[in-house]
Amino acid sequence: MPAIDSTLADPDDQALLAAMDLDDSFAPVRTLAEGDGGTTELVVRREPRPGEPVLLVRKRMPAPLANEPAWRALQVAELADACDAAGADGAAGAAPGEATAVPAANVEGVSRLPHVRELYRLPDALVAVYDYVEGPTLRELVRERGPLAPVRAVALARQLCQALAPLHAAGVVHRDIAPGNVVVAADGAHLIDLGIARMRVDGASHDTTRLGTWGFAAPEQYGFAQTDARSDVFSLGRVLAYALTAADPADASFDSAAQESPLVPPALREVIKKATAFEPSARYQSAGELERALAATIAGVDSTRVEPAASAVSSGVAGDAARAGDVHAADVAGTAGDARALRDRDVRPVERARARDLWTAFRAAGVGTKAACVLLAAFVAFSTVLLAVSCWYMVFRPTVAYGQYSAVLGVGLAVWVAFAFGWEPVCCLLRLGRYGHVDGRVRVLARRESMHLLWLAALFALDIVAVAIVG
């Protein structure tokens, strides 16, 4: 086990000077985040070290909030030792009677946590320097692209379970698992920012500090009880619901969206419901138990809604599933980048989109998708009103140029506009009904639009024939 930096133990003047010199050896690039929990900056060493990434993250935490033991435990060598010592039967941070995740997940999980390079104390703050992970946060990804496909969301959630396993084995409770603290890199999900992480204290009735991201923090983080591994399980369940629905936890409809949205398969609804139970004893008792429950749901996830995930993510999940002995999960995850293969293997009847599903999916969609749907709806409404007025004139004020038959054509044109520029493209954007096949959604839309155009042409031809016969 590596020696702990001497500046962590009641630093004297000499140690403080050394810590300040170490702090000055980093040059800031930009500020990543700033708040009550401290300041997070992107930095580089003024004198780069061989084998170390150029970009690093420096997090300054106010002394009263900083938890030194939690950050010590985050060092990779210590986590590995803790995992080896804990084995598969118990964890220091686990609730009474809970089992840890499978050992294979512990090994994989260490790589999904920040690699701490430096840990030192300044007069008013604890400072941690760790590797920078390139990629968008889960919050940024969902805001940009909307809800994730179930297979991809489950893959990321399982990787977060793996990241939690070594933390819990070392007695650390993260306490701030939220979309903004999950980076989706090329190799999958990474859990970052242990700014309010703490070590579980036996016999304590509640946490000393009551912090966490609103909507994702477990109830016990607000003073009901002491946090433990089950608190992180609660937060992870909320993160999974967010990834599947893109709903804002601050919205009163968040819970109903997680349990009623057509974007969430029934099997995952049950997992989310158990993971986010108010009473800790009713939840999954460890991250490993939640990970196994997620692995078991993969077979029931509707493969027709699989997003072409990044190949690295897909192969990583396939490897995770294979190590866990879940052959079927490995098969599904390994082909996540090939939606056609999944569709051929698991053919399901096309479901018709319903108005209720349309509204639910719209509420859960990303900002860009919502804006596009609103613009399409506005265009259809304007066009329908315009055509309705035209039809009224054709019926009640006919002329030689147009009459009742033209009004019939106008009604048909209004119906065509409603479907061609309203219903079909909106269903495509929200991935409802036949557009659940993410592979070739545009192709399906083009085929449907061609059918509507042929229908309009047929109506036009019938109108001409009627006018010719009567006229």
C-alpha positions as CSV (number, residue, x, y, z in Angstrom):
1,M,0.0,0.0,0.0
2,P,1.5,3.4,-0.9
3,A,2.6,5.8,1.8
4,I,0.2,8.6,2.4
5,D,1.5,12.1,1.7
6,S,2.8,13.6,4.9
7,T,0.9,16.8,4.3
8,L,-2.3,15.0,5.2
9,A,-1.5,14.6,8.8
10,D,-1.7,17.9,10.8
11,P,0.8,19.7,8.5
12,D,3.4,21.9,10.1
13,D,4.9,25.0,8.5
14,Q,7.4,23.0,6.5
15,A,4.7,20.6,5.2
16,L,2.4,23.5,4.3
17,L,5.2,25.1,2.3
18,A,5.8,21.9,0.5
19,A,2.0,21.6,-0.3
20,M,1.9,25.2,-1.5
21,D,4.9,24.5,-3.8
22,L,3.2,21.4,-5.1
23,D,0.0,23.4,-5.7
24,D,2.0,26.0,-7.7
25,S,3.4,23.3,-9.9
26,F,0.1,23.1,-11.7
27,A,-1.0,25.7,-14.3
28,P,-4.8,26.2,-14.6
29,V,-6.4,25.8,-18.0
30,R,-10.0,26.5,-17.1
31,T,-12.6,26.1,-14.4
32,L,-14.9,23.1,-14.7
33,A,-17.2,23.7,-11.8
34,E,-17.5,26.0,-8.8
35,G,-19.9,25.8,-5.8
36,D,-20.3,25.2,-2.1
37,G,-18.5,21.9,-2.4
38,G,-15.3,23.5,-3.8
39,T,-13.7,24.4,-7.1
40,T,-12.8,22.0,-9.8
41,E,-10.3,23.1,-12.4
42,L,-8.6,21.6,-15.5
43,V,-4.9,21.9,-15.0
44,V,-1.5,20.8,-16.4
45,R,1.8,20.3,-14.7
46,R,4.3,23.0,-15.4
47,E,6.9,20.1,-15.6
48,P,5.1,17.1,-17.1
49,R,5.9,13.7,-15.7
50,P,6.6,10.7,-17.9
51,G,3.6,8.3,-18.2
52,E,1.1,10.8,-16.8
53,P,-1.7,12.4,-18.8
54,V,-1.1,16.0,-19.8
55,L,-4.6,17.1,-18.6
56,L,-5.4,16.7,-14.9
57,V,-8.2,17.8,-12.7
58,R,-7.6,19.7,-9.5
59,K,-10.4,19.8,-7.0
60,R,-10.2,22.1,-4.0
61,M,-12.5,21.2,-1.2
62,P,-13.2,23.5,1.9
63,A,-11.6,21.9,4.9
64,P,-14.9,21.5,6.9
65,L,-16.4,19.5,4.0
66,A,-13.4,17.5,2.9
67,N,-13.2,13.9,3.9
68,E,-9.5,12.8,3.7
69,P,-10.0,9.1,4.4
70,A,-12.4,8.8,1.5
71,W,-9.9,10.4,-0.9
72,R,-7.1,8.2,0.5
73,A,-9.2,5.2,-0.2
74,L,-9.7,6.3,-3.8
75,Q,-6.0,5.8,-4.6
76,V,-5.9,2.8,-7.0
77,A,-3.4,0.7,-5.0
78,E,-5.4,1.1,-1.8
79,L,-8.7,0.2,-3.5
80,A,-7.1,-2.9,-5.0
81,D,-5.9,-4.0,-1.6
82,A,-9.4,-3.3,-0.1
83,C,-11.1,-5.4,-2.8
84,D,-8.7,-8.3,-2.3
85,A,-9.2,-8.1,1.5
86,A,-13.0,-7.9,1.3
87,G,-13.4,-10.7,-1.2
88,A,-16.9,-11.6,-2.3
89,D,-18.6,-11.9,1.1
90,G,-18.6,-8.4,2.7
91,A,-17.7,-4.7,2.5
92,A,-16.9,-2.1,5.0
93,G,-19.2,0.4,3.4
94,A,-22.1,-2.1,2.9
95,A,-25.2,-2.3,4.9
96,P,-25.5,-5.1,7.5
97,G,-25.8,-8.4,5.8
98,E,-25.2,-7.2,2.2
99,A,-22.8,-8.9,-0.2
100,T,-20.3,-7.1,-2.3
101,A,-20.2,-7.2,-6.1
102,V,-18.5,-9.9,-7.9
103,P,-14.6,-9.7,-7.7
104,A,-14.4,-9.3,-11.5
105,A,-16.5,-6.2,-11.3
106,N,-14.1,-4.7,-8.7
107,V,-11.1,-5.0,-11.0
108,E,-13.0,-3.3,-13.8
109,G,-14.6,-0.8,-11.4
110,V,-11.2,0.7,-10.3
111,S,-10.6,1.9,-13.9
112,R,-13.9,3.7,-13.8
113,L,-12.9,5.9,-10.8
114,P,-10.6,8.9,-10.8
115,H,-7.0,8.0,-10.7
116,V,-5.6,10.2,-7.9
117,R,-2.1,11.6,-8.6
118,E,-1.7,14.0,-5.7
119,L,-3.5,14.6,-2.4
120,Y,-2.4,17.4,-0.1
121,R,-3.8,19.9,2.4
122,L,-3.6,23.7,2.2
123,P,-4.5,25.9,5.2
124,D,-8.1,26.1,4.3
125,A,-8.7,23.3,1.8
126,L,-8.0,19.7,0.9
127,V,-6.8,19.4,-2.7
128,A,-7.0,16.3,-4.9
129,V,-5.4,16.0,-8.3
130,Y,-6.6,13.2,-10.6
131,D,-6.7,12.2,-14.2
132,Y,-9.0,14.0,-16.6
133,V,-11.5,11.8,-18.4
134,E,-12.5,13.1,-21.9
135,G,-16.1,12.9,-22.8
136,P,-19.5,14.5,-22.2
137,T,-21.3,14.1,-18.9
138,L,-24.4,12.0,-18.9
139,R,-26.4,15.2,-18.3
140,E,-24.9,16.8,-21.4
141,L,-25.4,13.7,-23.5
142,V,-29.1,13.4,-22.5
143,R,-29.8,17.1,-23.0
144,E,-28.2,16.9,-26.5
145,R,-29.7,13.6,-27.7
146,G,-32.7,12.9,-25.5
147,P,-33.4,9.6,-23.8
148,L,-31.0,6.8,-24.2
149,A,-32.0,3.4,-25.6
150,P,-32.6,0.9,-22.8
151,V,-29.7,-1.4,-23.8
152,R,-27.2,1.6,-23.7
153,A,-28.7,3.0,-20.5
154,V,-28.4,-0.4,-18.8
155,A,-24.8,-0.8,-20.0
156,L,-23.8,2.5,-18.4
157,A,-25.7,1.7,-15.2
158,R,-23.9,-1.6,-14.9
159,Q,-20.5,0.1,-15.4
160,L,-21.4,2.5,-12.6
161,C,-22.3,-0.4,-10.4
162,Q,-18.8,-1.8,-11.1
163,A,-17.3,1.6,-10.2
164,L,-19.1,1.6,-6.9
165,A,-18.1,-1.9,-5.9
166,P,-14.4,-1.1,-5.0
167,L,-15.6,2.2,-3.3
168,H,-18.0,0.4,-1.1
169,A,-15.5,-2.4,-0.4
170,A,-13.1,0.3,0.9
171,G,-15.9,1.7,3.1
172,V,-16.5,4.8,1.0
173,V,-20.0,6.1,0.2
174,H,-20.0,8.4,-2.8
175,R,-23.2,10.3,-1.9
176,D,-23.4,12.4,-5.1
177,I,-24.1,10.0,-8.0
178,A,-25.9,12.3,-10.5
179,P,-25.8,12.8,-14.3
180,G,-23.4,15.7,-13.9
181,N,-20.9,13.4,-12.1
182,V,-20.9,10.6,-14.7
183,V,-18.6,11.0,-17.7
184,V,-19.5,8.9,-20.8
185,A,-16.1,8.3,-22.3
186,A,-15.1,6.1,-25.3
187,D,-14.7,3.1,-23.0
188,G,-17.9,3.7,-21.1
189,A,-19.1,5.4,-17.9
190,H,-16.7,6.9,-15.4
191,L,-17.8,8.1,-11.9
192,I,-16.1,11.3,-10.9
193,D,-16.2,14.0,-8.2
194,L,-15.9,12.5,-4.7
195,G,-16.2,16.0,-3.2
196,I,-18.7,14.9,-0.6
197,A,-17.8,11.2,-0.3
198,R,-17.5,9.9,3.2
199,M,-16.5,6.9,5.2
200,R,-19.2,4.9,6.9
201,V,-19.0,5.3,10.7
202,D,-20.3,2.4,12.8
203,G,-23.0,3.5,15.2
204,A,-23.6,7.0,13.7
205,S,-27.3,7.9,13.5
206,H,-26.9,10.3,10.5
207,D,-24.3,12.1,8.4
208,T,-22.5,15.1,9.6
209,T,-23.1,17.1,6.4
210,R,-26.4,16.9,4.5
211,L,-25.3,17.4,0.9
212,G,-26.2,15.9,-2.4
213,T,-27.8,16.7,-5.8
214,W,-31.5,17.4,-5.4
215,G,-33.6,14.8,-7.0
216,F,-30.8,12.1,-7.0
217,A,-29.7,12.1,-3.3
218,A,-31.2,9.4,-1.1
219,P,-33.7,10.5,1.6
220,E,-31.3,9.6,4.4
221,Q,-28.9,12.2,3.1
222,Y,-31.3,14.8,4.4
223,G,-30.9,13.7,8.0
224,F,-33.1,10.6,8.2
225,A,-30.3,8.2,8.8
226,Q,-26.6,7.5,8.1
227,T,-25.8,6.9,4.5
228,D,-24.3,3.6,3.3
229,A,-24.0,1.6,0.1
230,R,-27.8,1.5,-0.3
231,S,-27.8,5.3,-0.6
232,D,-25.6,5.1,-3.7
233,V,-27.9,2.4,-5.0
234,F,-30.9,4.8,-4.7
235,S,-29.0,7.6,-6.5
236,L,-28.0,5.1,-9.3
237,G,-31.6,4.1,-9.7
238,R,-32.6,7.7,-10.2
239,V,-29.8,8.2,-12.7
240,L,-31.0,5.2,-14.7
241,A,-34.5,6.7,-14.7
242,Y,-33.2,10.0,-16.0
243,A,-31.1,8.3,-18.7
244,L,-34.2,6.5,-20.0
245,T,-36.7,9.3,-19.9
246,A,-34.6,12.6,-19.9
247,A,-37.2,13.8,-17.3
248,D,-36.1,16.5,-14.8
249,P,-36.1,15.1,-11.2
250,A,-37.3,18.5,-10.1
251,D,-40.5,18.0,-12.1
252,A,-43.4,16.3,-10.3
253,S,-43.8,14.0,-13.2
254,F,-40.4,12.4,-12.8
255,D,-41.6,9.4,-10.8
256,S,-44.6,8.8,-13.0
257,A,-42.4,9.0,-16.1
258,A,-40.0,6.4,-14.8
259,Q,-42.9,4.0,-14.1
260,E,-45.3,4.8,-17.0
261,S,-43.2,6.1,-19.9
262,P,-43.2,3.8,-23.0
263,L,-39.5,4.5,-23.2
264,V,-38.9,2.4,-20.1
265,P,-39.3,-1.4,-20.5
266,P,-41.5,-3.1,-17.8
267,A,-38.5,-5.1,-16.5
268,L,-36.5,-1.9,-15.9
269,R,-39.4,-0.2,-14.2
270,E,-39.3,-2.9,-11.5
271,V,-35.6,-2.5,-11.1
272,I,-35.9,1.3,-10.8
273,K,-38.8,1.0,-8.4
274,K,-36.8,-1.3,-6.0
275,A,-33.6,0.6,-6.3
276,T,-35.3,3.9,-5.4
277,A,-37.4,2.6,-2.5
278,F,-37.7,5.1,0.3
279,E,-36.8,2.6,3.0
280,P,-33.1,1.4,2.5
281,S,-33.9,-2.1,3.6
282,A,-36.4,-2.4,0.6
283,R,-33.7,-1.5,-1.9
284,Y,-31.0,-3.7,-3.5
285,Q,-28.5,-4.1,-0.7
286,S,-25.4,-3.5,-2.7
287,A,-24.2,-2.3,-6.1
288,G,-23.4,-5.8,-7.0
289,E,-27.0,-6.9,-6.4
290,L,-28.2,-4.1,-8.5
291,E,-25.7,-4.9,-11.3
292,R,-26.9,-8.5,-11.4
293,A,-30.6,-7.4,-11.5
294,L,-29.7,-5.2,-14.5
295,A,-27.9,-8.0,-16.2
296,A,-31.0,-10.2,-15.8
297,T,-33.2,-7.5,-17.5
298,I,-31.2,-7.3,-20.7
299,A,-33.0,-10.4,-22.1
300,G,-36.3,-8.6,-21.6
301,V,-35.3,-5.2,-23.0
302,D,-36.9,-4.4,-26.4
303,S,-34.0,-4.8,-28.8
304,T,-35.8,-2.9,-31.5
305,R,-35.0,0.3,-29.7
306,V,-31.2,-0.2,-29.4
307,E,-29.1,2.8,-30.2
308,P,-25.9,2.3,-32.2
309,A,-23.7,2.8,-29.1
310,A,-20.0,3.5,-29.4
311,S,-18.1,0.3,-30.2
312,A,-15.9,0.7,-27.2
313,V,-18.9,0.8,-24.9
314,S,-20.5,-2.2,-26.6
315,S,-17.4,-4.3,-26.4
316,G,-16.8,-3.2,-22.8
317,V,-20.3,-4.3,-21.7
318,A,-19.9,-7.6,-23.6
319,G,-16.7,-8.3,-21.7
320,D,-18.4,-7.4,-18.4
321,A,-21.3,-9.7,-19.1
322,A,-19.0,-12.5,-20.2
323,R,-16.9,-12.3,-17.0
324,A,-20.1,-12.5,-15.0
325,G,-21.1,-15.6,-16.9
326,D,-24.2,-14.0,-18.5
327,V,-23.9,-15.4,-22.0
328,H,-27.1,-13.9,-23.3
329,A,-26.3,-10.4,-21.9
330,A,-22.9,-10.6,-23.6
331,D,-24.5,-11.6,-26.9
332,V,-27.0,-8.7,-26.7
333,A,-24.5,-6.1,-25.6
334,G,-21.8,-7.3,-28.0
335,T,-24.1,-6.5,-30.9
336,A,-25.4,-3.2,-29.6
337,G,-23.8,-1.5,-32.6
338,D,-25.7,-3.6,-35.0
339,A,-29.4,-2.9,-34.6
340,R,-30.3,-4.9,-37.7
341,A,-28.9,-8.1,-36.2
342,L,-30.8,-7.5,-33.0
343,R,-34.0,-6.9,-34.9
344,D,-33.6,-10.0,-37.0
345,R,-32.9,-12.1,-33.9
346,D,-35.8,-10.7,-31.9
347,V,-38.6,-9.8,-34.3
348,R,-41.5,-8.1,-32.7
349,P,-44.8,-6.8,-34.1
350,V,-44.9,-3.1,-34.8
351,E,-46.8,-1.3,-32.2
352,R,-49.1,1.6,-33.2
353,A,-48.3,4.9,-31.5
354,R,-51.1,6.2,-29.3
355,A,-51.8,9.9,-28.4
356,R,-51.1,9.1,-24.8
357,D,-47.8,7.6,-25.6
358,L,-47.0,10.7,-27.8
359,W,-47.6,13.1,-24.9
360,T,-45.6,11.0,-22.4
361,A,-42.7,10.7,-24.8
362,F,-42.8,14.4,-25.6
363,R,-42.5,15.3,-21.9
364,A,-39.5,13.0,-21.6
365,A,-37.8,14.2,-24.8
366,G,-34.7,16.5,-25.0
367,V,-35.0,20.2,-25.5
368,G,-34.1,20.0,-29.2
369,T,-36.6,17.3,-29.9
370,K,-39.3,19.2,-28.1
371,A,-38.6,22.3,-30.1
372,A,-38.7,20.4,-33.4
373,C,-42.1,18.8,-32.4
374,V,-43.5,22.2,-31.5
375,L,-42.5,23.8,-34.8
376,L,-44.0,20.9,-36.7
377,A,-47.2,21.2,-34.7
378,A,-47.4,24.9,-35.3
379,F,-46.9,24.4,-39.1
380,V,-49.6,21.8,-39.2
381,A,-52.0,23.9,-37.2
382,F,-51.5,27.0,-39.4
383,S,-51.8,24.9,-42.6
384,T,-55.0,23.2,-41.3
385,V,-56.7,26.5,-40.5
386,L,-55.7,27.9,-43.9
387,L,-57.1,24.9,-45.7
388,A,-60.3,24.9,-43.6
389,V,-61.0,28.5,-44.5
390,S,-60.4,27.7,-48.1
391,C,-62.8,24.7,-48.0
392,W,-65.4,26.9,-46.4
393,Y,-65.2,29.4,-49.3
394,M,-65.3,26.5,-51.8
395,V,-68.5,25.1,-50.3
396,F,-70.5,28.2,-49.5
397,R,-69.1,30.6,-52.2
398,P,-68.4,28.3,-55.2
399,T,-67.3,29.8,-58.5
400,V,-66.6,28.5,-61.9
401,A,-63.0,27.8,-61.0
402,Y,-63.7,25.8,-57.8
403,G,-66.6,24.2,-56.1
404,Q,-67.6,21.3,-53.7
405,Y,-65.2,18.8,-55.4
406,S,-62.3,21.2,-54.8
407,A,-63.4,21.4,-51.2
408,V,-63.2,17.6,-50.9
409,L,-59.7,17.8,-52.3
410,G,-58.9,20.5,-49.8
411,V,-60.0,18.3,-46.9
412,G,-57.9,15.5,-48.2
413,L,-54.9,17.9,-48.5
414,A,-55.5,19.0,-44.9
415,V,-55.4,15.3,-43.7
416,W,-52.3,14.7,-45.7
417,V,-50.5,17.7,-44.2
418,A,-51.5,16.5,-40.7
419,F,-50.0,13.1,-41.2
420,A,-47.1,14.0,-43.5
421,F,-45.8,17.0,-41.6
422,G,-47.2,16.3,-38.2
423,W,-47.9,12.8,-36.9
424,E,-45.3,10.8,-38.9
425,P,-42.2,13.1,-38.3
426,V,-43.2,13.6,-34.7
427,C,-43.4,9.9,-34.1
428,C,-40.1,9.5,-35.8
429,L,-38.5,12.1,-33.6
430,L,-39.9,10.5,-30.4
431,R,-39.2,7.0,-31.6
432,L,-42.7,5.7,-31.2
433,G,-44.5,2.8,-32.9
434,R,-42.8,1.7,-36.0
435,Y,-40.1,4.2,-35.5
436,G,-38.9,2.2,-32.5
437,H,-36.5,0.6,-35.0
438,V,-33.6,3.1,-34.6
439,D,-31.8,1.4,-37.5
440,G,-33.3,3.1,-40.5
441,R,-35.9,5.5,-38.9
442,V,-35.4,8.0,-41.8
443,R,-35.9,5.2,-44.3
444,V,-39.1,4.2,-42.6
445,L,-40.3,7.8,-42.6
446,A,-39.5,8.3,-46.3
447,R,-41.5,5.1,-47.1
448,R,-44.4,6.3,-45.0
449,E,-44.3,9.8,-46.6
450,S,-44.3,8.2,-50.1
451,M,-47.4,6.2,-49.1
452,H,-49.2,9.3,-47.9
453,L,-48.2,11.1,-51.1
454,L,-49.6,8.3,-53.3
455,W,-52.9,8.5,-51.2
456,L,-53.1,12.2,-52.0
457,A,-52.4,11.6,-55.6
458,A,-55.2,8.9,-55.7
459,L,-57.6,11.3,-54.1
460,F,-56.7,14.0,-56.6
461,A,-57.2,11.6,-59.5
462,L,-60.7,10.6,-58.1
463,D,-61.6,14.2,-57.8
464,I,-60.7,14.9,-61.5
465,V,-62.7,11.8,-62.6
466,A,-65.7,12.9,-60.5
467,V,-65.6,16.4,-62.0
468,A,-65.3,15.0,-65.5
469,I,-68.3,12.6,-65.1
470,V,-70.6,15.2,-63.4
471,G,-69.3,18.2,-65.4
